[in-house]
Amino acid sequence: MTKEKPKKENRYKTLIESIFFDHWKKGMSEFEFARAEIKQKADELSIKLPDNIGDVPYTFRYRASLPDKIVATQSKGREWIIEGAGRSRYRFKLVPSTRISPRTELLTVAIADATPEIIRAYAMDDEQALLAIVRYNRLIDTFLGLTTYSLQNHLRTTVKGIGQIEIDELYVGLDKHGCHYVIPVQAKGGKDQIGVVQTTQDIRFVEQKFPGMRCRAIATQFMPDGVVSLFELTLQDDQIKVVDERHYQLVPANKLDQKAIRDYRP
């Protein structure tokens, strides 16, 4: 009988757990490790790596939970994150626990759906579909009260002190006074969580690449029944804070409730 290969996430958990305990000592709240350690550890444990070694820390920065043994070292009210620490380096850091998720009690606003059917038919995953829906329905404009334009999506760049990052979509916008804004957007599909790592790097990118311009950092996430939640986020004392949150339901134009539309007026 052929021995079943361990799943990718399990292999990654074995690697990241081993690297963590190579460095961590009780009382430590942060430490760095190099990307080269991942390859060394994989060779030591006979674990097959992906072509892109960075997929290992990326998985735990944005998609998967850290192994239980690492979580058990967290102090009350704090959690470990992995952030970039420069070229080919990463940092484990203990930060205040933050869980941002849509508030179920918030009003849902109905919007006439302008998404082309062909886009819905061929969107490859939740994140791609979500970004397209937000773009075609101009939800960033509606949410922020600005006129915005999508500049680039899946922007890969580097940020000093952090290293390589990827921004899901980058918008620029202007208000009625002609003031310009830079708007990084992070999209979360499935069970992915909005976290401090991506929000921090998005804001730091704008600070470094567009000095003097105002950053309006946005996160968007699908809710049940296709509702789209939008958050404006900021950092305060290295903690992620919600500036504003709105929920939008996209419906056919002939299904809009005319009374509800009137009631939306401030």
Buried (B, 14 or more C-beta within 10 A) or exposed (E): EEEEEEEBEEBBBBBBBBBBEEEBEEEEEBBEBBBEBBBEBBEEEEBEBBEEBBBBBBBBBBBBBBBEEBEEBBEEEEBBBBBBBBEBBBBBBBBEEBEBEBEEEEEBBBBEBEBEEEBEEEBEEBBBBBBBBBBBBBBBBBBBEBBBBBBEBEBEBBBEEBBBBBBBBBBBBEEEEEEEBBBBBBBBBEEBBBBBBBBBBBBBBBBBEBEEEEBBBBBBBBBEEEBBBBBBBBBEEEEBEBEEBBBBBBBEEEEBEEEEEEEEEE
